[in-house]
Amino acid sequence: MLDLHDMRMPLLRLSGRKSCDRIIKLGNVWRGKHMVIRWLPGAPRAAKGTGVFLGIRASTKLDASAVKRNRMRRRCREAFRLALQSLPPGMSSAQLFVSPRSSSLSIDFSELQHEARRFLLSLPR
């Protein structure tokens, strides 16, 4: 017998220039204190299955150091992964394109996780 609490929404990677461009052009915008998120409901056209598809863009305008930009990406991805685990089941698929702000590198991780959770709770079910 399947337990509904074990059926969490998986966090998958959003890839491909066309998918990312489509979200940038047609997506809804959510502006947080430490990140800007563009999102569309549903899965990408080429995707097999359902889940939350996450793409992250950290440009050189944020920081010249690739190490710091990669750390921003990893922190954002982990914050969304943990936020998805803490949400109740029943969330629908979505495509997210996250642009972290430079403050996402220096803030406490729990604050970044709280912001990711706040966004996910604002999505339509």
Backbone as CSV, one residue per row, in Angstrom:
resi,resn,N_x,N_y,N_z,CA_x,CA_y,CA_z,C_x,C_y,C_z
1,MET,0.842,-1.177,0.000,0.000,0.000,0.000,0.890,1.245,0.000
2,LEU,0.576,2.201,-0.854,1.358,3.423,-0.958,0.941,4.417,0.113
3,ASP,1.927,5.019,0.733,1.692,6.059,1.715,1.811,7.398,0.999
4,LEU,0.824,8.279,1.169,0.840,9.570,0.481,2.005,10.443,0.921
5,HIS,2.495,10.246,2.144,3.607,11.060,2.613,4.922,10.661,1.944
6,ASP,4.984,9.492,1.345,6.186,9.070,0.640,6.197,9.559,-0.806
7,MET,5.088,10.092,-1.275,4.982,10.515,-2.668,5.278,12.008,-2.774
8,ARG,6.502,12.388,-2.546,6.926,13.781,-2.643,7.206,14.127,-4.098
9,MET,7.061,15.398,-4.409,7.329,15.880,-5.755,8.848,15.913,-5.957
10,PRO,9.364,15.242,-6.990,10.821,15.249,-7.207,11.300,16.583,-7.773
11,LEU,12.532,16.937,-7.449,13.174,18.125,-7.991,14.054,17.680,-9.153
12,LEU,13.704,18.121,-10.354,14.413,17.725,-11.561,15.076,18.944,-12.183
13,ARG,16.054,18.717,-13.049,16.768,19.822,-13.677,16.056,20.270,-14.943
14,LEU,15.964,21.577,-15.078,15.429,22.176,-16.295,16.618,22.453,-17.199
15,SER,16.587,21.915,-18.388,17.726,22.105,-19.284,17.232,22.430,-20.682
16,GLY,18.105,23.009,-21.440,17.790,23.338,-22.822,17.497,24.812,-22.999
17,ARG,18.099,25.382,-23.993,17.929,26.802,-24.268,16.483,27.158,-24.570
18,LYS,15.795,26.318,-25.341,14.418,26.625,-25.719,13.491,26.627,-24.514
19,SER,13.673,25.679,-23.613,12.838,25.633,-22.411,13.065,26.860,-21.546
20,CYS,14.320,27.224,-21.356,14.649,28.386,-20.520,14.153,29.676,-21.165
21,ASP,14.335,29.818,-22.471,13.863,31.022,-23.162,12.343,31.148,-23.088
22,ARG,11.651,30.026,-23.149,10.192,30.040,-23.083,9.713,30.519,-21.713
23,ILE,10.389,30.095,-20.663,10.012,30.527,-19.318,10.314,32.015,-19.136
24,ILE,11.448,32.473,-19.648,11.800,33.886,-19.530,10.782,34.753,-20.279
25,LYS,10.342,34.286,-21.441,9.428,35.074,-22.259,7.991,35.020,-21.752
26,LEU,7.504,33.831,-21.379,6.091,33.659,-21.054,5.794,33.491,-19.562
27,GLY,6.834,33.317,-18.766,6.621,32.954,-17.369,6.151,34.072,-16.469
28,ASN,5.528,33.676,-15.374,5.142,34.595,-14.313,6.384,34.921,-13.500
29,VAL,6.403,36.087,-12.861,7.573,36.520,-12.107,7.214,36.629,-10.625
30,TRP,8.085,36.087,-9.782,7.981,36.222,-8.323,9.300,36.798,-7.847
31,ARG,9.234,37.936,-7.178,10.444,38.598,-6.702,10.543,38.450,-5.195
32,GLY,11.596,37.804,-4.761,11.878,37.660,-3.350,13.035,38.553,-2.956
33,LYS,13.401,38.488,-1.699,14.489,39.313,-1.194,15.845,38.845,-1.728
34,HIS,16.006,37.530,-1.931,17.304,36.969,-2.308,17.313,36.265,-3.660
35,MET,16.160,36.219,-4.347,16.101,35.586,-5.664,14.885,36.072,-6.433
36,VAL,14.995,36.013,-7.750,13.878,36.300,-8.644,13.557,34.988,-9.352
37,ILE,12.286,34.613,-9.348,11.884,33.326,-9.924,10.871,33.566,-11.027
38,ARG,11.164,33.029,-12.186,10.197,33.000,-13.286,9.676,31.575,-13.346
39,TRP,8.372,31.423,-13.511,7.804,30.071,-13.458,6.626,29.924,-14.411
40,LEU,6.438,28.692,-14.824,5.293,28.280,-15.628,4.718,27.005,-15.018
41,PRO,3.409,26.848,-15.021,2.833,25.590,-14.535,3.047,24.469,-15.544
42,GLY,3.082,23.243,-15.064,3.222,22.087,-15.931,4.668,21.722,-16.196
43,ALA,4.839,20.589,-16.835,6.172,20.085,-17.161,6.604,20.607,-18.529
44,PRO,7.907,20.651,-18.805,8.371,21.041,-20.148,7.875,20.060,-21.201
45,ARG,7.856,20.494,-22.429,7.321,19.663,-23.520,8.095,18.363,-23.690
46,ALA,9.407,18.405,-23.545,10.234,17.224,-23.778,10.370,16.342,-22.537
47,ALA,9.756,16.721,-21.433,9.938,15.977,-20.181,9.084,14.722,-20.140
48,LYS,9.642,13.729,-19.503,8.902,12.493,-19.266,8.639,12.422,-17.770
49,GLY,7.386,12.506,-17.377,7.048,12.459,-15.966,6.695,13.833,-15.420
50,THR,6.453,13.860,-14.115,6.079,15.095,-13.454,7.076,15.415,-12.363
51,GLY,7.079,16.654,-11.955,7.973,17.098,-10.907,8.148,18.599,-10.984
52,VAL,9.022,19.106,-10.172,9.381,20.510,-10.216,10.706,20.598,-10.964
53,PHE,10.690,21.276,-12.097,11.862,21.396,-12.955,12.534,22.733,-12.632
54,LEU,13.789,22.669,-12.204,14.485,23.847,-11.709,15.709,24.150,-12.558
55,GLY,15.782,25.392,-13.033,16.959,25.898,-13.731,17.443,27.128,-12.989
56,ILE,18.749,27.315,-12.912,19.312,28.438,-12.177,20.288,29.182,-13.066
57,ARG,20.156,30.515,-13.073,21.049,31.358,-13.865,21.775,32.303,-12.911
58,ALA,23.065,32.177,-12.825,23.892,33.082,-12.028,24.930,33.674,-12.966
59,SER,24.713,34.896,-13.388,25.597,35.514,-14.389,26.838,36.117,-13.736
60,THR,27.776,36.501,-14.569,29.015,37.102,-14.071,28.771,38.487,-13.478
61,LYS,27.604,39.068,-13.697,27.278,40.343,-13.069,27.140,40.197,-11.555
62,LEU,26.782,39.001,-11.101,26.666,38.765,-9.656,28.024,38.753,-8.984
63,ASP,28.947,38.018,-9.568,30.293,37.917,-9.020,31.213,37.416,-10.120
64,ALA,32.420,37.907,-10.134,33.377,37.487,-11.160,33.904,36.085,-10.904
65,SER,33.824,35.640,-9.669,34.364,34.339,-9.291,33.376,33.213,-9.628
66,ALA,33.817,32.275,-10.449,32.979,31.127,-10.800,32.696,30.266,-9.580
67,VAL,33.621,30.203,-8.666,33.425,29.416,-7.445,32.241,29.958,-6.655
68,LYS,32.162,31.277,-6.512,31.056,31.884,-5.764,29.726,31.744,-6.497
69,ARG,29.734,31.879,-7.823,28.492,31.705,-8.585,27.992,30.272,-8.480
70,ASN,28.904,29.295,-8.553,28.506,27.896,-8.411,27.961,27.621,-7.017
71,ARG,28.542,28.261,-5.995,28.037,28.096,-4.641,26.621,28.660,-4.522
72,MET,26.347,29.782,-5.194,24.986,30.343,-5.209,24.010,29.357,-5.826
73,ARG,24.414,28.745,-6.940,23.549,27.768,-7.606,23.270,26.570,-6.696
74,ARG,24.311,26.047,-6.078,24.138,24.876,-5.199,23.267,25.190,-4.000
75,ARG,23.457,26.373,-3.411,22.650,26.764,-2.251,21.178,26.894,-2.635
76,CYS,20.895,27.491,-3.786,19.505,27.646,-4.233,18.872,26.292,-4.528
77,ARG,19.598,25.426,-5.223,19.060,24.106,-5.556,18.768,23.300,-4.289
78,GLU,19.671,23.352,-3.317,19.468,22.618,-2.066,18.308,23.205,-1.267
79,ALA,18.167,24.531,-1.280,17.055,25.160,-0.567,15.720,24.704,-1.146
80,PHE,15.628,24.617,-2.465,14.391,24.142,-3.084,14.168,22.659,-2.817
81,ARG,15.221,21.870,-2.823,15.074,20.436,-2.547,14.519,20.214,-1.149
82,LEU,15.069,20.905,-0.170,14.601,20.747,1.204,13.202,21.331,1.399
83,ALA,12.913,22.429,0.718,11.587,23.026,0.821,10.525,22.100,0.232
84,LEU,10.857,21.426,-0.863,9.905,20.476,-1.465,9.632,19.303,-0.541
85,GLN,10.649,18.852,0.180,10.451,17.735,1.106,9.534,18.106,2.260
86,SER,9.549,19.366,2.657,8.749,19.773,3.805,7.316,20.136,3.442
87,LEU,6.996,20.217,2.153,5.638,20.564,1.738,4.729,19.353,1.782
88,PRO,3.437,19.562,2.018,2.497,18.440,1.953,2.359,17.947,0.516
89,PRO,2.038,16.679,0.312,1.886,16.157,-1.056,0.696,16.799,-1.760
90,GLY,0.690,16.699,-3.064,-0.426,17.218,-3.845,-0.061,18.421,-4.687
91,MET,1.204,18.726,-4.785,1.632,19.857,-5.587,1.677,19.449,-7.058
92,SER,1.307,20.369,-7.940,1.341,20.055,-9.360,2.711,20.402,-9.944
93,SER,2.979,19.927,-11.135,4.262,20.168,-11.798,4.437,21.646,-12.120
94,ALA,5.696,22.073,-12.112,6.002,23.464,-12.441,7.417,23.541,-12.990
95,GLN,7.655,24.581,-13.784,8.986,24.869,-14.315,9.453,26.168,-13.658
96,LEU,10.600,26.120,-13.011,11.125,27.285,-12.301,12.456,27.685,-12.900
97,PHE,12.659,28.982,-13.068,13.926,29.508,-13.539,14.354,30.562,-12.530
98,VAL,15.357,30.237,-11.729,15.763,31.056,-10.596,16.980,31.902,-10.965
99,SER,16.902,33.174,-10.615,18.040,34.085,-10.737,18.373,34.566,-9.331
100,PRO,19.418,33.997,-8.715,19.748,34.429,-7.356,20.332,35.834,-7.362
101,ARG,20.148,36.517,-6.252,20.789,37.817,-6.062,22.072,37.591,-5.293
102,SER,22.957,38.561,-5.321,24.257,38.384,-4.670,24.123,38.151,-3.167
103,SER,23.029,38.598,-2.563,22.824,38.372,-1.129,22.594,36.899,-0.802
104,SER,22.233,36.084,-1.795,21.973,34.663,-1.537,23.232,33.909,-1.119
105,LEU,24.384,34.496,-1.362,25.639,33.852,-0.985,25.993,34.096,0.478
106,SER,25.630,35.254,1.001,26.081,35.625,2.343,25.036,35.415,3.441
107,ILE,23.774,35.201,3.084,22.751,35.044,4.115,22.805,33.653,4.726
108,ASP,22.133,33.513,5.850,22.011,32.217,6.498,21.187,31.291,5.597
109,PHE,21.573,30.023,5.519,20.906,29.084,4.618,19.435,28.908,4.979
110,SER,19.096,28.964,6.261,17.699,28.785,6.666,16.808,29.890,6.109
111,GLU,17.352,31.097,5.961,16.575,32.189,5.378,16.335,31.942,3.886
112,LEU,17.329,31.417,3.197,17.173,31.075,1.785,16.147,29.951,1.612
113,GLN,16.204,28.982,2.488,15.253,27.873,2.459,13.833,28.369,2.746
114,HIS,13.699,29.300,3.678,12.392,29.871,4.004,11.804,30.595,2.798
115,GLU,12.649,31.314,2.063,12.168,32.024,0.876,11.721,31.043,-0.210
116,ALA,12.460,29.960,-0.405,12.067,28.938,-1.385,10.734,28.304,-0.988
117,ARG,10.572,28.022,0.292,9.313,27.430,0.778,8.146,28.399,0.595
118,ARG,8.390,29.678,0.879,7.340,30.691,0.721,6.892,30.770,-0.739
119,PHE,7.838,30.688,-1.671,7.462,30.696,-3.082,6.646,29.455,-3.441
120,LEU,7.122,28.283,-3.030,6.421,27.046,-3.391,5.010,27.006,-2.820
121,LEU,4.808,27.596,-1.647,3.468,27.641,-1.075,2.570,28.604,-1.828
122,SER,3.155,29.568,-2.530,2.340,30.535,-3.286,1.896,29.984,-4.643
123,LEU,2.482,28.878,-5.079,2.091,28.285,-6.364,0.693,27.715,-6.282
124,PRO,-0.068,27.793,-7.371,-1.407,27.173,-7.369,-1.292,25.661,-7.282
125,ARG,-2.204,25.045,-6.585,-2.202,23.587,-6.390,-2.821,22.882,-7.564
